[in-house]
Amino acid sequence: MKKKTSKRKHIPQRTCVGCREVMPKRQLIRIVRHPEGVTVDLTGKLPGRGAYLHDIYSCWEKGLRGALAQALKTEITMEEQEKLSAFAKTLIDLPSTNEKP
């Protein structure tokens, strides 16, 4: 008799560019670079190069200092920076799991 094996569904992992923590893709927010510029992709399906950040303000703060632009391989304009900062200000600020008290 053959033993039944249940297949586990593959869960894509991504790294937050703010704190470098690896988490399931669905728990992070995607930022995408496309021909119209850099924008937040809440659906996770827009075409273009993407980077991921937690939904925590401190991660966005770190990411907007330069890690996000580097991950997207582009310059983030002041206008785009302001839009991303405005979105980040709507997020909660909890201590990251990587930070020590």
N, CA, C and O atoms as a MOPAC input file, in Angstrom:
PM7 MOZYME 1SCF
protein

 N      0.82300 1    -1.18500 1     0.00000 1
 C      0.00000 1     0.00000 1     0.00000 1
 C      0.87000 1     1.25300 1     0.00000 1
 O      1.85700 1     1.34400 1     0.73000 1
 N      0.48600 1     2.20400 1    -0.82600 1
 C      1.22800 1     3.45600 1    -0.86300 1
 C      0.70800 1     4.41000 1     0.20500 1
 O     -0.49100 1     4.49000 1     0.47100 1
 N      1.62200 1     5.10400 1     0.78600 1
 C      1.28100 1     6.08100 1     1.81900 1
 C      0.86300 1     7.39000 1     1.13700 1
 O      1.53500 1     7.87000 1     0.22500 1
 N     -0.24100 1     7.94800 1     1.59000 1
 C     -0.68400 1     9.23000 1     1.02900 1
 C      0.19400 1    10.35400 1     1.56700 1
 O      0.41800 1    10.45900 1     2.77300 1
 N      0.67900 1    11.17600 1     0.67700 1
 C      1.45400 1    12.34400 1     1.09800 1
 C      0.69900 1    13.58800 1     0.66900 1
 O      0.29400 1    13.72200 1    -0.48500 1
 N      0.52100 1    14.47700 1     1.60000 1
 C     -0.15000 1    15.71800 1     1.25400 1
 C      0.89600 1    16.72700 1     0.80300 1
 O      1.92600 1    16.91800 1     1.44800 1
 N      0.60300 1    17.36000 1    -0.31400 1
 C      1.52900 1    18.36800 1    -0.84000 1
 C      1.28800 1    19.68900 1    -0.12700 1
 O      0.15500 1    20.15000 1     0.01400 1
 N      2.36600 1    20.27100 1     0.30900 1
 C      2.26200 1    21.59800 1     0.91600 1
 C      2.32300 1    22.63400 1    -0.19200 1
 O      3.12300 1    22.53100 1    -1.12200 1
 N      1.47300 1    23.62100 1    -0.07400 1
 C      1.46200 1    24.68700 1    -1.07000 1
 C      2.67500 1    25.58100 1    -0.86100 1
 O      2.98800 1    25.97300 1     0.26300 1
 N      3.35200 1    25.89600 1    -1.95800 1
 C      4.51700 1    26.77100 1    -1.88700 1
 C      4.06700 1    28.18600 1    -1.54800 1
 O      3.15900 1    28.72600 1    -2.18000 1
 N      4.70400 1    28.77900 1    -0.55500 1
 C      4.39600 1    30.15800 1    -0.15900 1
 C      5.60000 1    31.02400 1    -0.52700 1
 O      6.67000 1    30.88000 1     0.06400 1
 N      5.42800 1    31.93400 1    -1.51000 1
 C      6.55300 1    32.78300 1    -1.91500 1
 C      7.04700 1    33.65400 1    -0.76200 1
 O      6.25000 1    34.21000 1    -0.00600 1
 N      8.35000 1    33.76300 1    -0.63900 1
 C      8.98200 1    34.57100 1     0.40700 1
 C      9.62100 1    35.80200 1    -0.23900 1
 O     10.17100 1    35.71900 1    -1.33700 1
 N      9.54600 1    36.93300 1     0.44300 1
 C     10.17200 1    38.17200 1    -0.02200 1
 C     10.87400 1    38.83100 1     1.15800 1
 O     10.56200 1    38.55300 1     2.31600 1
 N     11.82900 1    39.71100 1     0.84600 1
 C     12.59300 1    40.41100 1     1.86600 1
 C     12.15600 1    41.87100 1     1.92700 1
 O     12.07200 1    42.54500 1     0.90000 1
 N     11.88100 1    42.35000 1     3.12500 1
 C     11.56500 1    43.76300 1     3.34400 1
 C     12.85400 1    44.55300 1     3.12800 1
 O     13.86400 1    44.26400 1     3.77100 1
 N     12.83900 1    45.54600 1     2.23700 1
 C     14.06100 1    46.31500 1     1.98300 1
 C     14.38100 1    47.27900 1     3.12300 1
 O     15.47800 1    47.83600 1     3.17100 1
 N     13.44300 1    47.48000 1     4.03300 1
 C     13.68200 1    48.35500 1     5.18800 1
 C     14.45100 1    47.66600 1     6.29300 1
 O     15.45800 1    48.18500 1     6.77300 1
 N     13.97400 1    46.48200 1     6.70300 1
 C     14.60000 1    45.79500 1     7.84500 1
 C     15.29200 1    44.48700 1     7.45700 1
 O     15.92700 1    43.85400 1     8.30100 1
 N     15.17700 1    44.07700 1     6.19700 1
 C     15.82400 1    42.86800 1     5.66200 1
 C     15.24200 1    41.56900 1     6.21400 1
 O     15.88700 1    40.52500 1     6.12300 1
 N     14.04200 1    41.61100 1     6.78400 1
 C     13.40100 1    40.40100 1     7.30800 1
 C     12.67400 1    39.68600 1     6.16800 1
 O     11.97300 1    40.32000 1     5.37900 1
 N     12.84100 1    38.36600 1     6.08500 1
 C     12.17800 1    37.56100 1     5.06400 1
 C     10.83300 1    37.10300 1     5.61000 1
 O     10.74300 1    36.54900 1     6.70600 1
 N      9.77700 1    37.34900 1     4.81400 1
 C      8.42000 1    37.00200 1     5.22500 1
 C      7.62300 1    36.53800 1     4.02000 1
 O      8.05500 1    36.72300 1     2.88200 1
 N      6.44800 1    35.92900 1     4.25900 1
 C      5.58600 1    35.57600 1     3.12800 1
 C      5.20500 1    36.82900 1     2.33900 1
 O      4.93600 1    37.88400 1     2.91100 1
 N      5.18900 1    36.68900 1     1.02900 1
 C      4.91700 1    37.79800 1     0.11600 1
 C      3.62500 1    38.54800 1     0.45300 1
 O      3.58600 1    39.77500 1     0.36100 1
 N      2.59600 1    37.84500 1     0.83200 1
 C      1.28700 1    38.45700 1     1.11600 1
 C      1.28700 1    39.35400 1     2.34900 1
 O      0.38100 1    40.17200 1     2.50600 1
 N      2.27600 1    39.22400 1     3.22200 1
 C      2.33300 1    40.04000 1     4.43400 1
 C      3.09800 1    41.34100 1     4.22300 1
 O      3.21600 1    42.14800 1     5.14600 1
 N      3.61700 1    41.55000 1     3.02000 1
 C      4.39100 1    42.74600 1     2.72000 1
 C      3.66100 1    43.59200 1     1.67500 1
 O      2.78800 1    43.09600 1     0.96200 1
 N      4.02300 1    44.86400 1     1.59400 1
 C      3.44700 1    45.77600 1     0.61400 1
 C      4.44000 1    45.93300 1    -0.52600 1
 O      5.62400 1    46.18100 1    -0.29800 1
 N      3.95400 1    45.78600 1    -1.75400 1
 C      4.82600 1    45.87500 1    -2.93500 1
 C      4.84500 1    47.30700 1    -3.45500 1
 O      3.80900 1    47.96400 1    -3.55900 1
 N      6.04000 1    47.77000 1    -3.77600 1
 C      6.22600 1    49.04800 1    -4.44200 1
 C      6.79000 1    48.69300 1    -5.80800 1
 O      7.71000 1    47.88100 1    -5.90700 1
 N      6.25300 1    49.28900 1    -6.85000 1
 C      6.63200 1    48.89300 1    -8.20100 1
 C      7.15500 1    50.07400 1    -9.00300 1
 O      6.65400 1    51.19300 1    -8.89200 1
 N      8.17800 1    49.80200 1    -9.81700 1
 C      8.69400 1    50.78300 1   -10.78100 1
 C      8.15800 1    50.37100 1   -12.14200 1
 O      8.41000 1    49.26000 1   -12.60900 1
 N      7.42300 1    51.26700 1   -12.77000 1
 C      6.90500 1    51.02000 1   -14.10800 1
 C      7.11700 1    52.27700 1   -14.93200 1
 O      7.56400 1    53.28500 1   -14.38400 1
 N      6.81700 1    52.26300 1   -16.22200 1
 C      7.09900 1    53.43700 1   -17.07100 1
 C      6.50700 1    54.75500 1   -16.56700 1
 O      7.06500 1    55.81700 1   -16.84100 1
 N      5.38400 1    54.70700 1   -15.83200 1
 C      4.76800 1    55.93200 1   -15.31400 1
 C      5.41100 1    56.41700 1   -14.03100 1
 O      5.08900 1    57.50800 1   -13.56000 1
 N      6.31300 1    55.63500 1   -13.45200 1
 C      6.99200 1    56.03600 1   -12.21600 1
 C      6.90400 1    54.97200 1   -11.13600 1
 O      6.56200 1    53.82000 1   -11.40500 1
 N      7.21600 1    55.37300 1    -9.91300 1
 C      7.20300 1    54.46200 1    -8.75500 1
 C      5.90000 1    54.66200 1    -7.99800 1
 O      5.49900 1    55.79200 1    -7.71900 1
 N      5.24100 1    53.55300 1    -7.66700 1
 C      3.96500 1    53.63600 1    -6.97000 1
 C      3.75800 1    52.42200 1    -6.07100 1
 O      4.43800 1    51.40700 1    -6.21700 1
 N      2.81400 1    52.53500 1    -5.14300 1
 C      2.44700 1    51.42700 1    -4.25800 1
 C      1.51000 1    50.50500 1    -5.03900 1
 O      0.56700 1    50.97100 1    -5.68000 1
 N      1.76800 1    49.21400 1    -4.98500 1
 C      0.96500 1    48.21000 1    -5.68000 1
 C      0.27300 1    47.33700 1    -4.63900 1
 O      0.82800 1    46.32800 1    -4.20100 1
 N     -0.92100 1    47.71900 1    -4.24800 1
 C     -1.64200 1    46.96800 1    -3.22000 1
 C     -2.15400 1    45.62400 1    -3.72400 1
 O     -2.40500 1    44.72300 1    -2.92400 1
 N     -2.31400 1    45.47400 1    -5.04700 1
 C     -2.77400 1    44.20500 1    -5.60800 1
 C     -1.62500 1    43.21000 1    -5.74900 1
 O     -1.84000 1    41.99800 1    -5.73700 1
 N     -0.39900 1    43.72900 1    -5.88400 1
 C      0.75800 1    42.86000 1    -6.07000 1
 C      0.86200 1    42.30500 1    -7.47600 1
 O      1.61700 1    41.36300 1    -7.71800 1
 N      0.10100 1    42.88600 1    -8.41900 1
 C      0.04700 1    42.32300 1    -9.76700 1
 C      0.43300 1    43.30200 1   -10.88000 1
 O      0.41500 1    42.93800 1   -12.05500 1
 N      0.77800 1    44.52800 1   -10.52200 1
 C      1.15800 1    45.48900 1   -11.55800 1
 C      2.45500 1    45.04900 1   -12.22800 1
 O      3.33200 1    44.48900 1   -11.57000 1
 N      2.58400 1    45.29600 1   -13.52700 1
 C      3.83000 1    44.93400 1   -14.19800 1
 C      4.94900 1    45.89800 1   -13.80900 1
 O      4.69500 1    47.06800 1   -13.52300 1
 N      6.16100 1    45.41600 1   -13.79900 1
 C      7.31200 1    46.25100 1   -13.47800 1
 C      8.14200 1    45.64000 1   -12.37100 1
 O      7.76200 1    44.63900 1   -11.76500 1
 N      9.27800 1    46.25800 1   -12.12000 1
 C     10.18100 1    45.77500 1   -11.07200 1
 C      9.61600 1    46.14600 1    -9.71300 1
 O      9.21600 1    47.28900 1    -9.49400 1
 N      9.58400 1    45.19200 1    -8.80700 1
 C      8.99300 1    45.42000 1    -7.49200 1
 C      9.96800 1    45.27000 1    -6.35100 1
 O     11.00000 1    44.61000 1    -6.47500 1
 N      9.63200 1    45.88800 1    -5.24100 1
 C     10.37000 1    45.75800 1    -3.98000 1
 C      9.30300 1    45.71200 1    -2.89300 1
 O      8.18000 1    46.17400 1    -3.09100 1
 N      9.66400 1    45.15400 1    -1.75200 1
 C      8.68000 1    44.93200 1    -0.69000 1
 C      9.07400 1    45.60000 1     0.61500 1
 O     10.25100 1    45.67300 1     0.97000 1
 N      8.05100 1    46.09200 1     1.32800 1
 C      8.22400 1    46.69800 1     2.64600 1
 C      7.11300 1    46.21500 1     3.56800 1
 O      6.00300 1    45.92600 1     3.11900 1
 N      7.42100 1    46.12700 1     4.87400 1
 C      6.39800 1    45.82700 1     5.87600 1
 C      5.37200 1    46.95000 1     5.90400 1
 O      5.58400 1    48.01400 1     5.32200 1
 N      4.27400 1    46.70800 1     6.57600 1
 C      3.27900 1    47.76800 1     6.76900 1
 C      3.56000 1    48.52700 1     8.06200 1
 O      2.64300 1    48.90200 1     8.79300 1
 N      4.84100 1    48.74400 1     8.32600 1
 C      5.30400 1    49.42600 1     9.52700 1
 C      6.06200 1    50.68700 1     9.10100 1
 O      6.94000 1    50.63000 1     8.24000 1
 N      5.72000 1    51.80700 1     9.70000 1
 C      6.30000 1    53.09000 1     9.30400 1
 C      7.82800 1    53.09700 1     9.37500 1
 O      8.48400 1    53.65200 1     8.49400 1
 N      8.39300 1    52.49200 1    10.40500 1
 C      9.85600 1    52.51600 1    10.55200 1
 C     10.55800 1    51.81300 1     9.38600 1
 O     11.64600 1    52.22700 1     8.98800 1
 N      9.96000 1    50.76900 1     8.84000 1
 C     10.54500 1    50.09000 1     7.67800 1
 C     10.48700 1    50.99800 1     6.44500 1
 O     11.42300 1    51.03500 1     5.64700 1
 N      9.38100 1    51.72500 1     6.30100 1
 C      9.25100 1    52.65200 1     5.17500 1
 C     10.26000 1    53.78500 1     5.30000 1
 O     10.84500 1    54.22200 1     4.30800 1
 N     10.45700 1    54.25400 1     6.52300 1
 C     11.42400 1    55.32500 1     6.77400 1
 C     12.81800 1    54.88500 1     6.31100 1
 O     13.50900 1    55.62300 1     5.61000 1
 N     13.21700 1    53.68000 1     6.70900 1
 C     14.52600 1    53.14900 1     6.31700 1
 C     14.59000 1    52.91600 1     4.81600 1
 O     15.59800 1    53.22400 1     4.18000 1
 N     13.52900 1    52.37900 1     4.25400 1
 C     13.50000 1    52.09300 1     2.82100 1
 C     13.58400 1    53.34900 1     1.97300 1
 O     14.26500 1    53.36500 1     0.94700 1
 N     12.90100 1    54.39500 1     2.39300 1
 C     12.89900 1    55.63800 1     1.61800 1
 C     14.23200 1    56.38600 1     1.69300 1
 O     14.48200 1    57.29300 1     0.89900 1
 N     15.08000 1    56.00800 1     2.64400 1
 C     16.40800 1    56.64400 1     2.74500 1
 C     17.33600 1    56.20700 1     1.61900 1
 O     18.36900 1    56.83900 1     1.39900 1
 N     16.99400 1    55.14900 1     0.90600 1
 C     17.85800 1    54.74000 1    -0.19900 1
 C     17.75600 1    53.28800 1    -0.60100 1
 O     18.01300 1    52.94700 1    -1.75600 1
 N     17.38200 1    52.41500 1     0.34000 1
 C     17.31600 1    50.98800 1     0.03000 1
 C     16.24600 1    50.68200 1    -1.01800 1
 O     16.42400 1    49.78700 1    -1.84300 1
 N     15.14600 1    51.41700 1    -0.98700 1
 C     14.06400 1    51.19200 1    -1.93700 1
 C     14.50400 1    51.55600 1    -3.35500 1
 O     14.27000 1    50.79800 1    -4.29700 1
 N     15.13600 1    52.70800 1    -3.50300 1
 C     15.62000 1    53.13800 1    -4.81800 1
 C     16.64000 1    52.14200 1    -5.36900 1
 O     16.64200 1    51.83800 1    -6.56200 1
 N     17.49100 1    51.64600 1    -4.50200 1
 C     18.49900 1    50.66900 1    -4.91400 1
 C     17.83600 1    49.36000 1    -5.35200 1
 O     18.23900 1    48.77200 1    -6.35600 1
 N     16.83800 1    48.90600 1    -4.61800 1
 C     16.13700 1    47.66500 1    -4.95700 1
 C     15.37200 1    47.79500 1    -6.26700 1
 O     15.28800 1    46.84300 1    -7.04300 1
 N     14.81300 1    48.98300 1    -6.51000 1
 C     14.06700 1    49.21200 1    -7.74300 1
 C     14.97500 1    49.59900 1    -8.91100 1
 O     14.51900 1    49.69500 1   -10.05100 1
 N     16.25100 1    49.81800 1    -8.62500 1
 C     17.24600 1    50.22400 1    -9.62600 1
 C     16.79300 1    51.47000 1   -10.39500 1
 O     16.77500 1    51.50000 1   -11.62600 1
 N     16.42800 1    52.49700 1    -9.61800 1
 C     15.97600 1    53.75000 1   -10.21100 1
 C     16.17200 1    54.89800 1    -9.22400 1
 O     16.43100 1    54.67600 1    -8.04100 1
 N     16.04700 1    56.12200 1    -9.72300 1
 C     16.01400 1    57.31300 1    -8.86800 1
 C     14.55800 1    57.56200 1    -8.51500 1
 O     13.69200 1    57.52200 1    -9.39000 1
 N     14.28500 1    57.81400 1    -7.27200 1
 C     12.92300 1    58.15000 1    -6.86600 1
 C     12.83900 1    59.66700 1    -6.82300 1
 O     13.57300 1    60.31900 1    -6.08000 1
 N     11.92800 1    60.23000 1    -7.63600 1
 C     11.78700 1    61.68100 1    -7.70600 1
 C     11.20800 1    62.21500 1    -6.39600 1
 O     10.66100 1    61.46000 1    -5.59200 1
 N     11.33500 1    63.51600 1    -6.19700 1
 C     10.78400 1    64.14100 1    -4.98700 1
 C      9.27000 1    63.94300 1    -4.91400 1
 O      8.72600 1    63.70100 1    -3.83600 1
 N      8.59300 1    64.04500 1    -6.04800 1
 C      7.13900 1    63.87100 1    -6.09600 1
 C      6.75200 1    62.44400 1    -5.67400 1
 O      5.82400 1    62.24800 1    -4.89000 1
 N      7.47400 1    61.46100 1    -6.20300 1
 C      7.21400 1    60.06600 1    -5.83700 1
 C      7.53800 1    59.82500 1    -4.36300 1
 O      6.81700 1    59.11200 1    -3.66500 1
 N      8.63000 1    60.42800 1    -3.90300 1
 C      9.04200 1    60.30500 1    -2.49800 1
 C      7.94800 1    60.84800 1    -1.58500 1
 O      7.64000 1    60.24800 1    -0.55500 1
 N      7.36200 1    61.98400 1    -1.96200 1
 C      6.29200 1    62.58900 1    -1.16700 1
 C      5.05400 1    61.69600 1    -1.13500 1
 O      4.41900 1    61.55300 1    -0.09000 1
 N      4.70500 1    61.09100 1    -2.28100 1
 C      3.54500 1    60.19500 1    -2.33600 1
 C      3.77700 1    58.96500 1    -1.46300 1
 O      2.88300 1    58.54300 1    -0.73000 1
 N      4.97800 1    58.39000 1    -1.54200 1
 C      5.29800 1    57.21400 1    -0.73800 1
 C      5.32100 1    57.56100 1     0.75800 1
 O      4.86400 1    56.77700 1     1.59000 1
 N      5.85300 1    58.73300 1     1.08500 1
 C      5.88500 1    59.17600 1     2.48500 1
 C      4.47700 1    59.38700 1     3.01900 1
 O      4.18900 1    59.04200 1     4.16500 1
 N      3.59300 1    59.95600 1     2.19100 1
 C      2.20400 1    60.17300 1     2.60000 1
 C      1.52200 1    58.83300 1     2.86600 1
 O      0.76300 1    58.70500 1     3.82700 1
 N      1.78500 1    57.83300 1     2.02200 1
 C      1.22100 1    56.50700 1     2.23300 1
 C      1.78300 1    55.90500 1     3.52100 1
 O      1.04700 1    55.30400 1     4.30400 1
 N      3.08900 1    56.06900 1     3.73600 1
 C      3.75000 1    55.50500 1     4.92000 1
 C      3.18800 1    56.08900 1     6.20900 1
 O      3.11700 1    55.39500 1     7.22300 1
 N      2.78800 1    57.35800 1     6.18100 1
 C      2.26300 1    58.00500 1     7.38900 1
 C      0.90300 1    57.44000 1     7.80200 1
 O      0.44800 1    57.67700 1     8.92200 1
 N      0.25200 1    56.69600 1     6.90400 1
 C     -1.02600 1    56.07100 1     7.24800 1
 C     -0.81700 1    54.73200 1     7.95100 1
 O     -1.78000 1    54.12700 1     8.42300 1
 N      0.42900 1    54.26600 1     8.02600 1
 C      0.74000 1    52.95800 1     8.60800 1
 C      1.01900 1    53.06100 1    10.09700 1
 O      1.33800 1    54.12800 1    10.62100 1
 N      0.89100 1    51.92100 1    10.76300 1
 C      1.20900 1    51.86100 1    12.18800 1
 C      2.71200 1    51.78300 1    12.37800 1
 O      3.44300 1    51.45000 1    11.44500 1
 N      3.17500 1    52.08800 1    13.57700 1
 C      4.60100 1    51.97100 1    13.86100 1
 C      4.79500 1    51.02400 1    15.03900 1
 O      4.64800 1    51.39800 1    16.20300 1
 N      5.12800 1    49.80000 1    14.69800 1
 C      5.41200 1    48.78800 1    15.71700 1
 C      6.87500 1    48.44700 1    15.63700 1
 O      7.47700 1    48.56100 1    14.56900 1
 N      7.46200 1    48.03300 1    16.73500 1
 C      8.87500 1    47.65200 1    16.67600 1
 C      9.05800 1    46.43300 1    15.77500 1
 O      8.27200 1    45.48700 1    15.83500 1
 N     10.07600 1    46.45900 1    14.95800 1
 C     10.39500 1    45.34600 1    14.07300 1
 C     10.89600 1    44.18100 1    14.90800 1
 O     11.39300 1    44.38300 1    16.01600 1
 N     10.77400 1    42.96700 1    14.39400 1
 C     11.23500 1    41.79600 1    15.11700 1
 C     12.76700 1    41.73700 1    15.14500 1
 O     13.34700 1    41.02400 1    15.96400 1
 N     13.42100 1    42.48900 1    14.24800 1
 C     14.88400 1    42.51200 1    14.20400 1
 C     15.48500 1    43.47500 1    15.21800 1
 O     16.65800 1    43.35500 1    15.57200 1
 N     14.68500 1    44.43100 1    15.68600 1
 C     15.19800 1    45.43900 1    16.60300 1
 C     15.27900 1    44.88200 1    18.02500 1
 O     14.40900 1    44.12800 1    18.46100 1
 N     16.32100 1    45.26000 1    18.72600 1
 C     16.47600 1    44.84200 1    20.12300 1
 C     16.01600 1    45.95300 1    21.03700 1
 O     16.28000 1    47.12100 1    20.75300 1
 N     15.33000 1    45.62900 1    22.13700 1
 C     14.83100 1    46.66600 1    23.03600 1
 C     15.93800 1    47.44200 1    23.70900 1
 O     15.66600 1    48.34900 1    24.49600 1

